[in-house]
Amino acid sequence: MSIAKITRKFVETIEERKIFTYQDIPSSKKSSIAIELSRLVKKGVIKRVSKGRFYKPKIRAFGEIAPSISEKISNYLALSKEDSYE
């Protein structure tokens, strides 16, 4: 299966408003994943929170709903724990 198909399948199965990164997608070719995620952002399927972090928006009658503040904070704290020097 191609990296593009793996990435699209992952995005389809992830719940809405959940933040994910490149490392969450099951493949070792991160550059190919980055290219496909960039394409999905351009199409409007996913949105970018910050560099390397994305989410699938929830579509409602009055527009899109972004991830909650607690989701953003917990994702940021998990990311900073990985980069710490403990």
ABEGO torsion letter per residue (X at the ends): XBAAAAAAAAAAABBBGBBBBAAABBBABAAAAAAAAAAAAAAGABBBABBGBBBBBBBBAAEBBBBBAAAAAAAAAAAAAAABAX
